[in-house]
Amino acid sequence: MSEMMGEEIKRWTARRKLALALEIIQGKTPVAAASRQFDLNPTEIENWVEYGKRGVAQHGTASSQQPGREADCRQSFQSAKGQRLE
C-alpha cells in the first residue's frame, strides 16, 4: 500500500479515506486486504469508494476541504476508472 497507508492510522480522515479508495479503484489494493490490514469492515471501505466516485462526479472533488486538489482528484478518479467523470 502507499506510503500514506503505511503509517499507523489513529483516525480516518477524508484524505486517508480518499487515498485508500483511489488505491482500490486503481487495483493496487483489494478491499479484502485493506479490510484485514486496517481492521475495517469491507462494506465500510466499499462505501468510501462509492462516496468518492459520487463526490468527484457531482462536485469535482471528494472532499470540499481540499479545493486546490480538485483537478488532481478528478484526474485520479478518471484515470483509475478509465473514463471521464462529468
N, C-alpha and C positions, 0 to 999 in steps of 0.2 A: 504494500500500500504506500501511498505517497508520504513524503516527509511530514506533512501536516497531520497525517493519520498515525504516524509513528510515535508521537509523544503521548504521554498518559493524558487521557481526557477526563476532566472532572466535571465539565459542563458542556452540553451540546449546543453550541451557539449556531446561529443561522449560517455563518461562514463554514463551520465544520460540517453541518448537515449538507450544505451545497457541495462541498468538496467530496464528501462520500458519495452523494448522489451522482456527481459527474464521473467518478471512478466506476460506478456501477453501470451507468449508461454507456461509457466508453469501453466496457468489457474488461477493465483492468481488475476489478474485484467482484466476485459473485456475492449476491445477497447473503447466501448461507455462510460464506467465510467471514463477512463483516459482522453478521449476527453473532457468530461464535467468538470472534476476536474482541468485540466490544460489549458482549453480553446484552445484546439488544434483541427485541422481538423482530423477526423478519418482516412482519406486516407493518410495523412502525417504519422500518427503513424503506419499504416499498412506498409507503405514504409520502415520505420525504421526497422520493424520486418523482412521484406524480405531482406533488405540490410544486416542486422546482420546474417541471415541464410546463405546468399551467401558468405559473408566475411569469416565466420568460415569454410564453406565447401571448399572454394578456398584457403584460406591463413592461416587457423588455428586460426585466431583472427579477430574480427570485427573492431578492432582499432589497427593500427600499432604503435600507440603511447604508447601502453602498452604491449610490447613484453614479459615481465615477467609473465603476466597473461594469456598467450596463452593457456596453458593446462587447467586452470580453466575455461576459456571462452568456449573452445571446449567441455569440460566435461559438463558444464551447459547447453549448447545447445543440446548436445546429450541426456542427461537425460530428458530435457524438451520435446524433440521430441520422446524419446524412441527408438532412432535408432543411428547407427554410422554415423558420417559425415566423408567423405573421400575426 
